[in-house]
Amino acid sequence: MLKVEIIVRPERVGAVTSALDEAGCTGYHYTNVTGQGRQGGVEVFTGRGGQTTTRSAVPKTVITTVIADNILDSVIEAVTNAARTPGGGTIGDGKIFVSPISDVVRVSSGERGEVAM
């Protein structure tokens, strides 16, 4: 079992979650966050007169799921295709982090392992 954490632009969440469903990932949750990566922030207009300022942290969405090892490649391909900015992608499109999971327990029944997923 693997935990997959996906950081994407908030406007791409619908496309990414649809791609997860199609790749065989049946459960996930997501959280809206603010942070800074290699992108380094964005320039925004503030107030009147067209003044600009740099906002170092930008809005992102973190999608978290636990999957079986055998669908990892299809999940990664589906997510990268759905999250990538049309026209070849740009900095700020996101990241995917994969970590091993040693156990899962379904609270309602006490089942453990992949059957609990």
BADRENSE-704923 format. One record per residue: residue number from 1; residue in one letter; x negated, y negated, z of N, C-alpha, C, O in turn. Coordinates in pm, whole numbers, plus 32768, in hexadecimal, padded with zeros to 4 digits. Each point is the difference from the previous one (the first is absolute). Example, Ala and Ser with C-alpha at 12.3 -4.5 7.8 and 13.67 -1.06 7.14 Angstrom:
// residues 2
 seq type neast nnorth  nup caeast canorth caup ceast cnorth  cup oeast onorth  oup
   1    A  7AD9   8239 830C   8059    7F89 8000  7FA6   7F88 8000  7F98   8002 8042
   2    S  808B   7F95 7F76   7FAE    7F89 8006  804D   7F93 8049  7FCD   7F91 8011
This chain:
// residues 117
 seq type neast nnorth  nup caeast canorth caup ceast cnorth  cup oeast onorth  oup
   1    M  7FAC   8076 8000   8054    7F8A 8000  7FA7   7F84 8000  7F95   7FFE 803B
   2    L  809C   7F9B 7F81   7FB4    7F85 7FF3  8058   7F88 801C  8075   7FFC 7FD8
   3    K  7F54   7FA2 806D   8044    7F81 8016  7FCF   7FA1 7F94  7F87   7FEF 7FED
   4    V  80D6   7FD3 7FCC   7FDE    7FA2 7F96  8037   7F78 8027  8078   7FF0 8015
   5    E  7F2F   7FAD 7FF4   8028    7F77 801C  7FE4   7FAE 7F82  7F90   7FFE 7FCD
   6    I  80D6   7FC0 8003   7FFA    7FB7 7F83  801A   7F6C 801D  8068   7FDE 8038
   7    I  7F3C   7FCD 7FA2   8012    7F70 8012  8018   7FC4 7F75  7FAC   800E 7FA7
   8    V  80C7   7FB0 8048   8024    7FC9 7F7D  803C   7F75 800F  8020   7FD3 806F
   9    R  7FEF   7FE9 7F20   8046    7F81 7FFD  8094   801A 8022  8039   8062 7FD1
  10    P  8005   7F47 807F   808C    8018 8026  8060   800F 7F8A  8060   804D 8009
  11    E  7F87   7F6D 7F89   805A    8009 7F8E  7FF5   8084 7FB6  8051   801B 7FA7
  12    R  7F4D   8039 807B   7FEE    8082 7FBE  8038   8074 8052  7FF8   8073 7FD4
  13    V  8041   7F72 80A1   802F    806A 805A  8069   8059 7FBC  7FF6   807A 8009
  14    G  806B   7F4C 7FB5   8068    804F 7FBE  7FC7   8060 7F9A  8026   8075 7FFB
  15    A  7F7E   7F5B 7FB3   7FC2    8055 7F9A  7FAC   806E 803F  8001   8072 7FD1
  16    V  7FB8   7F6D 809B   7FA9    8063 8041  8054   806C 8046  7FE0   8076 7FF7
  17    T  808A   7F62 804F   8051    8065 8045  8049   8059 7F9C  8013   8077 8019
  18    S  8017   7F52 7F76   803C    8053 7F97  7F9B   8063 7FC9  8020   8074 7FE8
  19    A  7F64   7F5F 8005   7F96    8058 7FD0  7FE1   806E 8066  7FE5   8072 7FDA
  20    L  801E   7F6D 80A7   7FEB    8065 8068  806C   806C 7FF8  7FE1   8077 8006
  21    D  809C   7F5F 7FEC   806E    8061 7FF5  7FEA   805D 7F89  8010   807A 800D
  22    E  7FCB   7F4E 7F81   7FEA    8050 7F88  7F89   805F 800D  7FFC   8069 7FC1
  23    A  7FA2   7F71 8092   7F89    8053 8013  8015   806F 8066  7FA6   8050 8018
  24    G  80D1   7FB5 8024   801E    806A 8060  7FEE   7FD9 8091  8007   8056 8058
  25    C  7FE2   7F2C 7FC3   7FF3    7FCE 8089  808B   7FDB 8032  803C   7FA0 7FCF
  26    T  7FF7   80AB 8090   808C    7FEF 8029  8015   7FA3 8076  8073   7FDE 801F
  27    G  7F25   7FFA 8023   8012    7FA8 8074  7F8E   7F9F 800F  7F8C   8022 7FE9
  28    Y  8095   7F65 803F   7F9C    7F98 8014  8040   7F90 8050  807A   7FFA 800D
  29    H  7F35   7FAF 8026   8033    7F84 803B  7FA3   7F8F 7FD6  7F8D   8017 7FDC
  30    Y  80A6   7F6F 802A   7FAA    7F90 7FDB  8015   7F8B 805D  806A   7FEF 803D
  31    T  7F2D   7FC0 7FCD   7FFD    7F8C 8058  7FC5   7F8A 7FB5  7F9C   800F 7FBA
  32    N  80A1   7F7F 8053   7FC8    7F87 7FC6  7F97   7FC8 805F  8019   7FF0 8077
  33    V  7F71   7FF1 7F53   7F90    7FD0 8050  7FC1   7F87 7FBC  8021   7FDF 7F8D
  34    T  7F87   7FE0 80B9   7FB1    7F93 7FC8  7F6F   8020 801C  7FDD   8025 8070
  35    G  7FCE   7FCC 7F2C   7F74    801F 8014  7FA8   7FCB 7F91  802F   7FBD 7FA4
  36    Q  7F53   8063 8067   7F9F    7FD2 7F9D  7FA3   8071 7FDC  7FCB   8045 8057
  37    G  8023   7FCE 7F29   7FA2    8061 7FCD  7F9A   7FB9 7FAA  7FE0   7F8C 8018
  38    R  7FEF   80B9 7F85   7F9C    7FC8 7FA6  8036   7F88 7FB2  7FB4   7FAB 7FD3
  39    Q  80D0   8051 801D   8040    7F92 7FB7  7FDE   7F79 803F  7FF3   7F9C 7FB9
  40    G  8000   8060 80CC   7FD4    7F87 8045  8068   7F95 8012  7FDF   7F93 802F
  41    G  809D   8086 7FAE   8069    7F9D 8014  802F   7FC5 7F7D  7FD2   8025 7F94
  42    V  808C   7F7E 8077   803A    7FC0 7F8B  800B   7F6B 8017  8003   7FD1 8072
  43    E  8002   7FE4 7F20   8014    7F70 8008  8095   7FE4 7FF8  8044   8034 7FA7
  44    V  7FF0   7F7B 80B5   808E    7FE1 8001  8013   7F69 8002  7FAB   7FB7 8032
  45    F  80C5   801B 7F97   8023    7F72 8003  8044   7FE3 8084  8058   804B 802B
  46    T  7F7F   7F48 8017   803B    7FDA 8080  802C   7F6F 7FFA  7FB9   7FAB 7FCB
  47    G  80BB   803B 8069   8030    7F77 800B  8016   7FBC 7F7B  8007   8040 7F97
  48    R  8004   7F3F 8070   8015    7FAF 7F88  7F7C   7FD6 7FC3  7F98   8004 8042
  49    G  806D   7FD5 7F43   7F88    7FCE 7FBF  7FA7   806C 7FC5  7F91   7FE3 7FD4
  50    G  809E   8098 802B   7FB4    806B 7FC0  7F81   8028 8048  7FA3   8033 7FC2
  51    Q  8057   7FB7 80C1   7F8A    8029 804C  7FFB   8099 8004  8067   8042 8009
  52    T  7F20   7FF4 7FF2   7FF1    8090 800A  7FA9   8022 8079  7FAC   7FB0 802C
  53    T  806A   80C6 8007   7FAF    8034 806D  7FED   8095 7FE7  8050   803F 7FBB
  54    T  7F48   7FF9 807D   7FE8    808F 7FF0  8034   8049 807A  7FDA   7FE2 8071
  55    R  807D   807E 7F78   8034    8056 806A  7FAD   807F 7FFE  8004   804B 7F9F
  56    S  7FB2   7FCF 80CC   7FA4    8071 8000  8049   8086 8009  7FCF   8064 7FCA
  57    A  80A3   7FA1 8078   804B    807C 800C  8077   7FFC 7FA1  8042   7F99 7FF2
  58    V  7FD8   80D7 7FCC   806D    8008 7FA0  8061   806F 8028  7FD8   8060 8043
  59    P  80A7   7F95 7F96   8060    8069 8020  7FE3   807F 7FB1  7FE3   7FFB 7F89
  60    K  8026   8075 80BA   7FF1    8085 7FC3  8067   805C 8041  803E   7FDC 8064
  61    T  7FD3   8098 7F63   8056    8066 803B  7FAF   8081 800D  7FBB   8029 7FA3
  62    V  804F   8016 80D2   7FBD    8080 8019  8069   806E 7FFD  8060   7FFE 804D
  63    I  7F8E   8061 7F58   8058    8074 7FF5  7FB4   8077 8037  7F8F   801B 7FD6
  64    T  80AD   802C 8089   7FBE    8071 8041  8052   807E 7FEA  807A   8000 800C
  65    T  7F40   806D 7FD3   8042    8081 7FED  7FA1   8070 8027  7F87   7FEC 8007
  66    V  80B0   8089 8012   7FB1    8079 8016  802C   8063 7F95  8077   8019 7FEE
  67    I  7F27   801F 7FCB   801D    8058 7F8F  7FB2   8083 800A  7FA0   800B 804D
  68    A  808A   8057 7F66   7FB4    807C 7FF3  7F85   7FE5 7FA9  8004   7FAD 7FA5
  69    D  7F8F   8098 8078   7F82    7FEB 7FB7  8010   800F 7F68  7FC0   7FB8 7FB4
  70    N  8096   80A5 8021   8008    8020 7F72  8043   7F94 7FAA  7FF8   8008 7F86
  71    I  8049   7F93 80B5   803C    7F96 7FAE  7FB1   7F7D 8007  802D   7F99 7FCC
  72    L  7F5E   806A 8074   7FB2    7F85 8010  7FE1   7FBD 7F7A  8016   7F89 7FF0
  73    D  7FB7   80C2 7FB1   7FD9    7FC4 7F80  8077   7FC0 7FB9  7FF3   7F93 7FC7
  74    S  8080   80B0 803B   8075    7FC8 7FBD  8033   7F84 8048  8030   7FA2 7FC0
  75    V  7FC7   805C 80C6   8029    7F8A 804C  7FA4   7F8A 7FE2  802F   7F91 7FEA
  76    I  7F4E   8087 8014   7FA1    7F94 7FE4  8016   7FC9 7F73  8001   7F87 7FED
  77    E  8010   80D0 7FB2   8016    7FD2 7F77  8082   7FB0 7FF5  8004   7F97 7FC0
  78    A  8067   809A 807F   8081    7FBC 7FFA  7FF8   7F76 8042  8035   7F9E 7FCB
  79    V  7F89   805B 80A9   7FF7    7F81 8048  7FAA   7F9B 7FB3  8026   7F8C 7FF4
  80    T  7F67   809F 7FD9   7FAA    7FA2 7FBA  8046   7FCB 7F83  7FF3   7F8A 7FE0
  81    N  8055   80CA 7FD9   8048    7FD2 7F8A  8070   7F9F 8025  8018   7F9F 7FB7
  82    A  802C   8079 80B8   8070    7FAB 8028  7FD3   7F7D 8042  8043   7F9A 7FF3
  83    A  7F4C   8069 8053   7FD4    7F8A 804B  7FAA   7FA1 7FAC  7FF7   7F8A 8020
  84    R  7FCC   80A9 7F78   7FA4    7FB0 7FAF  804B   7F92 7FB5  8069   8017 7FC6
  85    T  7F5E   7F6F 803C   8038    7F91 7FB6  7FFE   8022 7F6B  7F9A   802F 7FCD
  86    P  80D6   7FBA 7FEC   8002    801C 7F70  7F90   7FB6 7FB7  7FE0   7F8D 8021
  87    G  7FE7   80B4 7F7E   7F95    7FC3 7FB2  7F75   8026 8031  7F9F   7FC0 7FD9
  88    G  8056   80A6 807B   7F7C    802F 8028  7FDD   7FF2 8092  7F96   802F 802A
  89    G  80BE   7F93 8024   7FE6    7FF3 808F  7FAA   7F89 8022  7FB4   7FCE 7FAE
  90    T  805A   8004 80D0   7FB1    7F90 8032  7FDB   8018 8092  8039   8055 8043
  91    I  7F66   7F5D 7FEC   7FDE    8007 808E  807C   7FDD 8050  8049   7FA2 7FDF
  92    G  7FD0   80A9 808B   8075    7FE9 8054  8071   8061 7FE5  8067   7FFA 8042
  93    D  7F87   8060 7F5C   8069    8062 7FE2  8011   8066 8070  806C   8039 800F
  94    G  7F2D   7FDE 8041   8010    8058 8072  7F93   8066 8012  7F9D   8003 7FB6
  95    K  8077   8052 80AD   7FA3    806C 8023  8052   8079 802C  8073   7FF4 802A
  96    I  7F4E   8082 7FCA   803C    807C 8031  7F9A   8041 805D  7F8D   8016 7FDA
  97    F  809D   800A 80A0   7FAA    8042 8062  803A   808A 801C  8079   800F 8013
  98    V  7F31   8057 7FEE   802B    808A 8016  7FB5   8037 8079  7F85   7FF9 8007
  99    S  80C7   803F 805A   7FC6    8039 807A  803B   8089 801A  8075   8018 7FE1
 100    P  7F3C   8045 8058   8037    8083 8023  805D   7FF7 8079  7FEB   7FAF 805A
 101    I  807B   80A5 7FA7   805D    800A 8071  7FF4   808F 8036  800B   8060 7FB4
 102    S  7FE0   7FAD 80CE   7FED    8085 8039  8083   8045 8024  8006   807B 8002
 103    D  8064   7F39 8019   807E    803F 8025  8072   7F9C 7FF1  7FEC   7F87 8006
 104    V  808D   80AE 7FE6   807B    7FB3 7FFD  8064   804A 8057  8008   807A 7FF9
 105    V  8043   7F3D 8057   8067    803E 8055  8085   7FBA 7FE5  8009   7F85 800B
 106    R  805C   80C9 7FD1   8088    7FC8 7FEF  803E   7FF8 808B  8010   8066 8043
 107    V  8012   7F24 7FE7   8031    7FE9 8088  8082   804A 801A  8010   803A 806B
 108    S  804D   7FC7 7F36   8084    803B 8017  7FFC   8097 8016  8052   8036 804A
 109    S  7F50   8011 7F75   8000    8092 8008  7F81   803B 803E  7FFF   8074 802A
 110    G  7F96   7F3B 7FDD   7F83    8034 8033  7FAD   8048 7F97  7F94   8031 801F
 111    E  809C   7FD5 7F64   7FB5    8041 7F96  7F7C   7FB7 7FEC  7FF6   7F87 8014
 112    R  7FA3   80C7 7FC3   7F7B    7FC6 7FEF  7FC9   8023 7F77  802A   8060 7FC0
 113    G  7F75   7F50 8016   7FBD    8019 7F82  804F   7FD0 7F88  8058   7FAB 800C
 114    E  7F88   808D 7F7E   8040    7FD2 7F85  8096   8014 7FFF  8048   7FB6 7FBD
 115    V  7FEA   80AE 808C   8091    8015 8006  8044   7F89 8044  8076   7FE7 7FE6
 116    A  7F44   7FD0 806D   8038    7F8B 8045  8006   7F85 7FA9  8041   7F9D 8024
 117    M  7F7C   8068 7F69   8001    7F8C 7FA8  8082   7FFC 7FB4  8016   7FA5 7FAF
